[in-house]
């Protein structure tokens, strides 16, 4: 029972798993680019660049975790500690508190991002909706209740629900980031043209 049964490896070797990882890192790159251009234009929306930077960092961590399956290592370590310290039979209470902790962190991150972006344009709010969707998915996966796991494994139009939720949230962030950056570039080009004329 005290053996550590986790080793580094590919957590989700399916095509869907790899597509999700690629989407995470596309979101990281596009959100970081948007951070840079928004930062240059910060006088319009103070704090918006922090939102894009936070999204980029969070998605980088989630993308790494997606394939390294670090939550399984944490679960395994928790099981060993619970067994060693004698509270293994009461582990469900600890699991509930862990889920409450994860939910609290997700809500706090979302509230901070909403506060920083309260005057942000619609694409930034759309990115926050996508980020909230991904964070909700992470929370659902952390809860790992059997009926929820069955729902996430079910399919709609040939796609599993966990793909729809996770990839959908990530794709929303990518689209929102691209739209925001293009609008800012267009505004910059117009301003430069006005100055030249």
Secondary structure, 3 states (H helix, E strand, C coil): CCCCCCCCCCCCCCHHHHHHHHHHHHHHHHHHHHHHHHHHCCCCCCCHHHHHHHHHHHHHHHHHHHHHCHHHHHHHHHHHHHHHHCCHHHHHHHHHHHHHHHHHHHHHHHHHHHHHCCCCCHHHHHHHHHHHHHHHHHHHHHHCCHHHHHHHHCEECCEEHHHHHHHHHHHHHHHHHHHHHHHHHHHHHHHHHHHHC
